[in-house]
C-alpha cells in the first residue's frame, strides 16, 4: 500500500457543498471521497485521448456566446438521421 501524504487545495464553496452533501448522504469519509475522485480523474486523463476530454467549465467570449444563445432561441430543423434515431423503440 502506498504511503499516505496530506495535500491541501482551495476549492469553491459550491464544490465544498457538493462534497459535504455526498459524505452526509453516503457516510463516507471526505478523505476517501477526495482520494477516489482525484485518482479516478487523473487515471482517466491518462487513458482517454485529450480530444475526448470535455472541461467541466466552458468559457466563451461574447461573440461566440451570442451565437450559442441564438441557436438555442432558434434551433434548426432536426436532420433525417436524428428523426430516425428518435423514432426507434428502444433498439
N, C-alpha and C positions, 0 to 999 in steps of 0.2 A: 504494500500500500504506500502511496506517495505521502511524503511528509506534508503536513498542513502548514500554511502560512496565512497570515492575515493581510487582506488588502483593504483599501479604503476607496470609495468612489462617491462623487457627488451626483445625485440623480434629481430629477424633477419631483415636485410634490405629487404630481399625477402618478408617476412610476412608483413612488413610495406607497401611495394609497392602494394601487393595484396589488403590490406585494403584501401589504398588511391585510387586505381583504382575502387574498389567496391563503395566507398562512392561518388566518382565523377559520376559514371555511374548510380547510383540509387537515388542520392540526399539524402540519409540517413545520419544521424549524426554518427560520429565514435563511440561515446559512446554507442549509440543504437546498432550498429552492434556488438561491442565487448560484450555488455551485453547479447544479444540474442545468439551469437555464444558460449560464455562461458557457459551460462545456458544450452543450448542445449547439449553441450558436457558433462557437469557434470551430467545432468539428464540421458543421455544415458549410461554413465559409471555406474550409479546406477542400471539401469534397464536391461542392456544387460549382460549376463554371460561373465565373464572375458575371457573365451577361444574363444569367438567370436570377441573380440576386436583386430583389426589389427592396430599396431602402424603406424603413418604416415611416420616414417623413420625406415628402417630395417638396422641393422649393421651386416655385416658378416665378418668373418675372411678370410684370403687369401685362405685357402683350400676350404672352402665352396663357396666362390666367384668364384673360378676356376671351381667348379662343375656346378654352375649355368651357367656360360659362356659356358662351353662345351655342356650343354643341349640345350642352345639357338642356338649354332652353328650347332648341330646335333640333332634336335628333333626326338623323336621316332615316329613310325607309329601310326596314330590315332587308338584308340580301336574301336571295332564294335559298342559299345554304343555311342561313340562320333560321328561316321559316321551316325548312325541312327538319333541322335539328330539334326545334321546339315542338314539332308535331309528333315526334317519337313518343311512344308509350312505354317508357322505362327500358328501352332497348339499349 
